[in-house]
Amino acid sequence: RRDSFDILEVLRWTDDDRRHAFTTSAMKRAKLPMMKRNALIVGANRFDAMSAEERAQFRERVERILLDVTEDDLVRATARQITRRLDSGPDHRSTSACPSS
């Protein structure tokens, strides 16, 4: 049983990865786009507490999601919101969840 997942790992998941991670869990009902959306929000909320390397990796992953036309629309929309939020600077970031589109 796992208590947590690495945010960057979740953002790289495929449907098979998600199924494998939740094989014996009720979480298997959570679809991949929902998991990626949530990982983006968690990453943005933790951004200021991340190391410089983690921040760079998170931003790179968000950029890849933005450019990936095969990515789910909900995930890409959340990535756009996260990018705007992070680009606005620490004074404009909060620990609340990203607003919905």
MDAnalysis code that builds the backbone (N, CA, C; Angstrom):
import MDAnalysis as mda
import numpy as np

u = mda.Universe.empty(303, n_residues=101, atom_resindex=np.repeat(np.arange(101), 3), trajectory=True)
u.add_TopologyAttr("name", ["N", "CA", "C"] * 101)
u.add_TopologyAttr("resid", np.arange(1, 102))
u.add_TopologyAttr("resname", ["ARG", "ARG", "ASP", "SER", "PHE", "ASP", "ILE", "LEU", "GLU", "VAL", "LEU", "ARG", "TRP", "THR", "ASP", "ASP", "ASP", "ARG", "ARG", "HIS", "ALA", "PHE", "THR", "THR", "SER", "ALA", "MET", "LYS", "ARG", "ALA", "LYS", "LEU", "PRO", "MET", "MET", "LYS", "ARG", "ASN", "ALA", "LEU", "ILE", "VAL", "GLY", "ALA", "ASN", "ARG", "PHE", "ASP", "ALA", "MET", "SER", "ALA", "GLU", "GLU", "ARG", "ALA", "GLN", "PHE", "ARG", "GLU", "ARG", "VAL", "GLU", "ARG", "ILE", "LEU", "LEU", "ASP", "VAL", "THR", "GLU", "ASP", "ASP", "LEU", "VAL", "ARG", "ALA", "THR", "ALA", "ARG", "GLN", "ILE", "THR", "ARG", "ARG", "LEU", "ASP", "SER", "GLY", "PRO", "ASP", "HIS", "ARG", "SER", "THR", "SER", "ALA", "CYS", "PRO", "SER", "SER"])
u.atoms.positions = np.array([
    [0.837, -1.189, 0.000],
    [0.000, 0.000, 0.000],
    [0.878, 1.246, 0.000],
    [0.508, 2.201, -0.832],
    [1.263, 3.455, -0.921],
    [0.477, 4.575, -0.267],
    [1.197, 5.449, 0.422],
    [0.562, 6.603, 1.060],
    [0.643, 7.852, 0.201],
    [1.581, 7.865, -0.743],
    [1.732, 9.054, -1.577],
    [2.403, 8.676, -2.896],
    [2.383, 9.632, -3.818],
    [3.015, 9.452, -5.119],
    [3.866, 10.676, -5.417],
    [4.931, 10.473, -6.166],
    [5.759, 11.573, -6.623],
    [4.976, 12.352, -7.684],
    [4.888, 13.660, -7.513],
    [4.103, 14.506, -8.416],
    [4.586, 14.379, -9.859],
    [5.894, 14.457, -10.066],
    [6.425, 14.371, -11.427],
    [6.161, 13.003, -12.037],
    [6.196, 11.979, -11.210],
    [5.889, 10.628, -11.685],
    [4.447, 10.567, -12.185],
    [3.524, 11.093, -11.407],
    [2.106, 11.084, -11.799],
    [1.916, 11.854, -13.104],
    [2.609, 12.961, -13.262],
    [2.465, 13.768, -14.477],
    [3.006, 13.061, -15.716],
    [3.795, 12.003, -15.528],
    [4.303, 11.210, -16.656],
    [3.518, 9.918, -16.867],
    [2.555, 9.642, -16.011],
    [1.804, 8.389, -16.098],
    [1.091, 8.217, -17.432],
    [0.970, 6.951, -17.808],
    [0.070, 6.530, -18.879],
    [-1.119, 5.865, -18.190],
    [-2.130, 5.492, -18.966],
    [-3.262, 4.776, -18.364],
    [-2.806, 3.481, -17.697],
    [-1.850, 2.792, -18.315],
    [-1.339, 1.548, -17.722],
    [-0.646, 1.811, -16.385],
    [0.117, 2.891, -16.302],
    [0.782, 3.246, -15.041],
    [-0.253, 3.499, -13.945],
    [-1.303, 4.238, -14.295],
    [-2.356, 4.542, -13.316],
    [-3.031, 3.256, -12.845],
    [-3.374, 2.392, -13.785],
    [-4.020, 1.123, -13.420],
    [-3.128, 0.305, -12.492],
    [-1.854, 0.245, -12.812],
    [-0.913, -0.517, -11.989],
    [-0.803, 0.078, -10.585],
    [-0.763, 1.395, -10.490],
    [-0.618, 2.060, -9.188],
    [-1.828, 1.832, -8.288],
    [-3.000, 1.662, -8.900],
    [-4.232, 1.553, -8.115],
    [-4.890, 0.180, -8.208],
    [-4.137, -0.838, -8.522],
    [-4.690, -2.177, -8.721],
    [-5.592, -2.627, -7.580],
    [-5.180, -2.432, -6.353],
    [-5.954, -2.926, -5.205],
    [-6.622, -1.798, -4.428],
    [-6.806, -0.671, -5.070],
    [-7.339, 0.502, -4.373],
    [-8.637, 0.985, -5.010],
    [-9.478, 1.594, -4.202],
    [-10.689, 2.221, -4.732],
    [-10.331, 3.410, -5.626],
    [-9.107, 3.893, -5.524],
    [-8.656, 5.008, -6.361],
    [-8.619, 4.639, -7.837],
    [-8.743, 3.359, -8.156],
    [-8.704, 2.972, -9.567],
    [-9.855, 3.589, -10.354],
    [-10.870, 4.089, -9.657],
    [-11.977, 4.775, -10.341],
    [-11.567, 6.161, -10.821],
    [-10.522, 6.712, -10.231],
    [-10.037, 8.038, -10.638],
    [-9.346, 7.911, -11.995],
    [-9.800, 8.662, -12.936],
    [-9.250, 8.603, -14.294],
    [-7.924, 9.359, -14.369],
    [-7.141, 9.027, -15.370],
    [-5.821, 9.620, -15.544],
    [-5.851, 11.148, -15.633],
    [-6.745, 11.755, -16.417],
    [-6.755, 13.226, -16.462],
    [-7.002, 13.863, -15.089],
    [-7.850, 13.267, -14.286],
    [-8.114, 13.801, -12.950],
    [-6.860, 13.709, -12.080],
    [-6.151, 12.607, -12.181],
    [-4.935, 12.437, -11.386],
    [-3.859, 13.443, -11.810],
    [-3.715, 13.650, -13.117],
    [-2.726, 14.612, -13.598],
    [-3.120, 16.035, -13.209],
    [-4.395, 16.363, -13.332],
    [-4.872, 17.689, -12.933],
    [-4.549, 17.930, -11.461],
    [-4.871, 16.957, -10.629],
    [-4.612, 17.095, -9.196],
    [-3.116, 17.217, -8.906],
    [-2.292, 16.465, -9.625],
    [-0.842, 16.547, -9.432],
    [-0.321, 17.933, -9.815],
    [-0.882, 18.519, -10.866],
    [-0.496, 19.881, -11.245],
    [-0.828, 20.871, -10.135],
    [-2.007, 20.745, -9.563],
    [-2.433, 21.656, -8.496],
    [-1.564, 21.474, -7.256],
    [-1.298, 20.230, -6.889],
    [-0.433, 19.971, -5.728],
    [0.956, 20.555, -5.979],
    [1.482, 20.341, -7.172],
    [2.795, 20.882, -7.502],
    [2.836, 22.398, -7.404],
    [1.808, 23.049, -7.890],
    [1.753, 24.516, -7.811],
    [1.644, 24.975, -6.363],
    [0.862, 24.259, -5.573],
    [0.706, 24.626, -4.163],
    [1.990, 24.414, -3.369],
    [2.811, 23.454, -3.770],
    [4.073, 23.156, -3.080],
    [5.265, 23.866, -3.705],
    [5.047, 24.586, -4.788],
    [6.135, 25.127, -5.604],
    [7.177, 25.884, -4.788],
    [6.757, 26.786, -3.934],
    [7.712, 27.599, -3.178],
    [8.521, 26.779, -2.176],
    [8.015, 25.622, -1.776],
    [8.726, 24.758, -0.827],
    [9.667, 23.776, -1.533],
    [9.604, 23.715, -2.856],
    [10.454, 22.795, -3.619],
    [11.873, 23.336, -3.708],
    [12.803, 22.410, -3.930],
    [14.182, 22.825, -4.211],
    [14.210, 23.456, -5.604],
    [15.283, 24.147, -5.908],
    [15.419, 24.770, -7.231],
    [15.337, 23.715, -8.332],
    [15.937, 22.558, -8.092],
    [15.899, 21.479, -9.083],
    [14.478, 20.959, -9.269],
    [13.758, 20.767, -8.181],
    [12.373, 20.300, -8.272],
    [11.497, 21.321, -8.994],
    [11.712, 22.608, -8.703],
    [10.936, 23.656, -9.385],
    [11.197, 23.626, -10.885],
    [12.454, 23.470, -11.266],
    [12.803, 23.415, -12.691],
    [12.168, 22.198, -13.359],
    [12.213, 21.053, -12.693],
    [11.611, 19.838, -13.249],
    [10.099, 19.981, -13.372],
    [9.480, 20.581, -12.365],
    [8.032, 20.768, -12.401],
    [7.655, 21.704, -13.550],
    [8.351, 22.821, -13.666],
    [8.051, 23.768, -14.752],
    [8.249, 23.111, -16.119],
    [9.311, 22.322, -16.260],
    [9.559, 21.634, -17.529],
    [8.411, 20.684, -17.859],
    [7.945, 19.959, -16.859],
    [6.850, 19.011, -17.093],
    [5.570, 19.753, -17.465],
    [5.298, 20.867, -16.795],
    [4.112, 21.667, -17.115],
    [4.201, 22.159, -18.559],
    [5.371, 22.616, -18.977],
    [5.564, 23.084, -20.357],
    [5.317, 21.958, -21.358],
    [5.811, 20.770, -21.052],
    [5.590, 19.632, -21.958],
    [4.109, 19.309, -22.091],
    [3.400, 19.389, -20.993],
    [1.956, 19.133, -21.029],
    [1.271, 20.175, -21.905],
    [1.657, 21.433, -21.758],
    [1.070, 22.508, -22.565],
    [1.264, 22.269, -24.058],
    [2.411, 21.741, -24.431],
    [2.735, 21.543, -25.845],
    [2.222, 20.225, -26.412],
    [1.770, 19.331, -25.563],
    [1.333, 17.999, -25.993],
    [-0.134, 18.033, -26.424],
    [-0.367, 18.060, -27.726],
    [-1.740, 18.147, -28.233],
    [-2.539, 16.870, -27.969],
    [-1.862, 15.791, -27.590],
    [-2.581, 14.552, -27.276],
    [-3.031, 14.510, -25.819],
    [-2.561, 15.467, -25.022],
    [-2.930, 15.509, -23.601],
    [-4.391, 15.939, -23.472],
    [-5.052, 15.446, -22.453],
    [-6.449, 15.773, -22.183],
    [-6.634, 17.290, -22.035],
    [-7.760, 17.807, -22.546],
    [-8.040, 19.251, -22.494],
    [-8.045, 19.793, -21.070],
    [-8.608, 19.040, -20.128],
    [-8.648, 19.475, -18.732],
    [-7.232, 19.632, -18.174],
    [-6.376, 18.701, -18.496],
    [-4.998, 18.731, -18.005],
    [-4.254, 19.919, -18.617],
    [-4.435, 20.144, -19.911],
    [-3.763, 21.279, -20.564],
    [-4.285, 22.610, -20.043],
    [-5.586, 22.704, -19.810],
    [-6.158, 23.947, -19.265],
    [-5.600, 24.223, -17.871],
    [-5.483, 23.184, -17.070],
    [-4.915, 23.351, -15.730],
    [-3.451, 23.759, -15.828],
    [-2.714, 23.169, -16.757],
    [-1.306, 23.539, -16.955],
    [-1.187, 25.013, -17.351],
    [-2.107, 25.505, -18.181],
    [-2.105, 26.932, -18.545],
    [-2.325, 27.802, -17.314],
    [-3.293, 27.419, -16.483],
    [-3.572, 28.182, -15.261],
    [-2.368, 28.158, -14.319],
    [-1.754, 27.002, -14.198],
    [-0.587, 26.858, -13.326],
    [0.549, 27.744, -13.837],
    [0.777, 27.751, -15.146],
    [1.835, 28.581, -15.721],
    [1.591, 30.050, -15.408],
    [0.370, 30.517, -15.610],
    [0.046, 31.919, -15.290],
    [0.279, 32.200, -13.811],
    [-0.136, 31.269, -12.989],
    [0.007, 31.440, -11.540],
    [1.472, 31.502, -11.127],
    [2.285, 30.608, -11.654],
    [3.707, 30.598, -11.303],
    [4.425, 31.817, -11.875],
    [4.028, 32.236, -13.076],
    [4.654, 33.400, -13.700],
    [4.289, 34.702, -12.993],
    [3.215, 34.690, -12.210],
    [2.782, 35.911, -11.525],
    [3.657, 36.226, -10.313],
    [4.494, 35.288, -9.915],
    [5.411, 35.525, -8.799],
    [4.852, 35.072, -7.470],
    [5.724, 34.938, -6.470],
    [5.326, 34.385, -5.166],
    [4.281, 35.222, -4.436],
    [4.238, 36.522, -4.685],
    [3.247, 37.353, -3.995],
    [1.825, 37.061, -4.449],
    [1.676, 36.464, -5.633],
    [0.351, 36.187, -6.179],
    [-0.033, 34.721, -6.087],
    [0.885, 33.910, -5.575],
    [0.576, 32.487, -5.416],
    [-0.039, 32.284, -4.050],
    [-0.933, 31.332, -3.978],
    [-1.539, 31.000, -2.691],
    [-1.473, 29.502, -2.506],
    [-1.868, 29.045, -1.346],
    [-1.881, 27.604, -1.092],
    [-3.234, 27.009, -1.431],
    [-4.117, 27.808, -1.982],
    [-5.424, 27.274, -2.364],
    [-5.322, 26.618, -3.729],
    [-6.299, 25.796, -4.019],
    [-6.318, 25.103, -5.303],
    [-6.476, 26.107, -6.433],
    [-6.019, 25.712, -7.578],
    [-6.137, 26.537, -8.766],
    [-7.605, 26.740, -9.106],
    [-7.986, 27.890, -9.611],
    [-9.379, 28.080, -9.997],
    [-9.735, 27.188, -11.164],
    [-10.975, 26.826, -11.255],
    [-11.404, 25.981, -12.373],
    [-11.520, 26.830, -13.620],
    [-11.469, 26.169, -14.772],
    [-11.552, 26.898, -16.031],
    [-12.949, 27.121, -16.351],
])
